[in-house]
């Protein structure tokens, strides 16, 4: 399966997505947007488990193809931040640590996100390169859990992605020493102003401590909500021979 770029998928499914900047002076557009979000939330609160379910004989042999199908559904449904995923790591003392990050691309090689390598998660992944990911799309009653080892992406891949980021996001990668203690908000804003002057009229290079991680799964579980809590759970498990085996789990 080829690499799937999340930004390109968003453009494909959301050709006329809401733009906060353009609608700042258009109260009607803003009202319409938030009304749509309220309707989606109401639908979530009153949902019923009516989805088609998962059948072993009907799912693809490659779990990445099923993930792409479900992710496409989340985009078509205009779910809020469909590429948001919970990332679980382990601290040096063995405690679990959770946070939400954004998926930026996926392929048969794994699932990629970007961060500061010197942040808490960056240091934890460097010391114990294993992680779990969780996607949950409540409006669709779908969930995907991914477990696997973690590797840094190449410098070339990190540079390529960094160059696509908005300039403000590029500068903030320099301004923020992620997860470190700072005296106040003003110090962060002052550092941002300093960097704006430093790089004025110049391209912003990628900080050496910033880049991507790829989660290379050995297990991917697909969960589909069903009536009476008899949910479908199909787990793809990678065998010693490198093939994917599909197993049904009890709900």
Protein Blocks (a to p, Z undefined) as FASTA:
>chain_A
ZZddfklmmmmmmmmaccfklmmmmmklmmmmmmmmmmmmmmmmmgccfbebjafklpcf
blklmmmmmmmmmmmnopahklbccdddddfkopacddddddfbdcfkbccddddfkbmk
lmmmmmmgcdddddddfknopacddddddddddfklmmmmmmmpcfklmmmmmmpcghia
cfblklmmmmmmmmmmmmgoiacdddfkbccdddddfbdcdddddehhiacdddddddfk
opacdddddZZ
